[in-house]
Amino acid sequence: MDAQDVLRDAGLILAAGALSVPVALMLRLPRMIVLVAAGVLIGPSVTDLVENPVSGLGAQLVFTFGVSLILFHGGVGISLRVISRTGVGLGLLVLPGVGITAIVVALVVMPVFSVSFTVALLVGSVLAATDPAILIPLFERMRLRPKVAQTVIAESAFNDPTATVLALTVAGVVGVSGVSAHEPVVDFAQSLAIGAAVGVGAGLVLAAMLSSHVVGVWRESPAVAILGLLALTYFTTDELGGSAYLAAFVMGLIVGNMELLGFGRHRDHARRLDDYVGQTAEIAVLAVFVTLGINLPLDALVDDLWGGLVVMAVFVFVARPVTVLACLLPDRRGRWTREELVFLAWCRETGVVPAAVAGLLLAEGVEGAELATSMVALAIVVTLLLQATTAGAVARRLGLVEQ
C-alpha cells in the first residue's frame, strides 16, 4: 500500500464518519451506531472500498492514539471532587467487578458452546471491560448527573488494563506458547503503577505549560503541547510496560483539575483548551468507530449467533447488575440511590479495547480466541443497539438528567 492508498482510505474513513453525523441526527440514533454501520458499509464485508485490518499500521494508530485522545478528553471532564466521594465503589468496580463479570459470563458460555471453563473464562475476561470511547461522547449529549457519568467514565478507563491482564492470564492457563500464567499477574501492579505514574507526571508538566504561570508558554495555543506530549506519554508508557490508556486518562484528569492542584489559568484559556480537546476527540471518535465497523467479523458473528444471543442476555441482564450490586452496595460513603444503581446496571457498552484484545489473542493462536472474537463483535452490536439507544430515555425516566 503506497501513500496515495493510505490518503484515499483515510479520506474515505473520515468522509464516512462526517456523513454519519447528520444521518444519526436525522434517525435520532447515537452516532456510534451509525459510525459502525458506515464502517461495515465501506469495509470488506460489503463494498470493499476500504481495508484497514486490525493488524495494520493504520488501525493500530487509530486504536492507540485515537482512543488515547478520547480518554484524555474524558479525563479533562472529570472532577476529582466528584469521584473522590465514590472512590470505594469505583475501586470495587475496577478490580473485583471485572472478575465477577468474567465469571458470570463464563458460567453461561461453558454449557452453551460446550467449552472448558478456562476457555469460557477467557471469553468472559475479554468481554469484561466497559468502553470509554462509547460512553464519553454518549454522556456528553445526555447531561447526565455528574456523579453517575463521571463514575462510569472513570470505571471504563480504569478497568481496561484490569480486563486485559485478566484475559492474558487466562490465556496463559489455556496453554499458549510464549505466554505464562503467572507473568501477567506479576505485571498487573506494575502496569497500573507505571501508567498512573507517567500519567501524573505528564499531566503536571502539561498543566504547567497551559497555566497562567511564567512557564505556561503554550496557554494561548494548546494544540501542539497536547498532541506532542500525549504521543510521547503513550510511547513512553508502552515502552516501560505500563498501561498507556490509563496514562492518557490520568493525564487528562490532572489537566482538567489543574486549578484544584494550584495551576491558575485564565477563563479564555480554559475555554480554548476545552474547545480544542472536544474537537480533536470528535475526530478520534469518527475514526475509531468507522475503523471498528470495517473490522467487524460478520461471518463469525452469524455462525455463533443463537448461542451468542443467550450469552448476551446473561451478559446484559445478569452479569452487569450482579457486578454493580456486589460492588456498590458496600460503598456507604457513595450514598448510591436505587435510580443510580439501576442506571449503572443498564449502562454497559462494549467497544474498542475488547476488540483489540480479541484481535491480539487471535493473532497468538489462543484456544477459544475465535469464539471470543465473535462474542465481542456481537456484544458491540447488542450493547450499541440495545443500551446506547435507550440510555438517554432510561436516564430521563430515572430522573438522572440535569435540566
Secondary structure by P-SEA (a helix, b strand, c coil): ccaaaaaaaaaaaaaaaaaaaaaaaaacccaaaaaaaaaaaaccccccccccccccaaaaaaaaaaaaaaaaaaaaaccccccccaaaaaaaaaaaaaaaaaaaaaaaaaaaccccaaaaaaaaaaaccccaaaaaaaaaaacccaaaaaaaaaaaaaaaaaaaaaaaaaaaaaccccccccccccaaaaaaaaaaaaaaaaaaaaaaaacccccccccccaaaaaaaaaaaaaaaaaaacccaaaaaaaaaaaaaacccccccccaaaaaaaaaaaaaaaaaaaaaaaaaaaaacaaaaaaaacaaaaaaaaaacccaaaaaaaacccccccccccaaaaaaaaaccccccaaaaaaaaaaaacccaaaaaaaaaaaaaaaaaacccccaaaaaaaaccccc
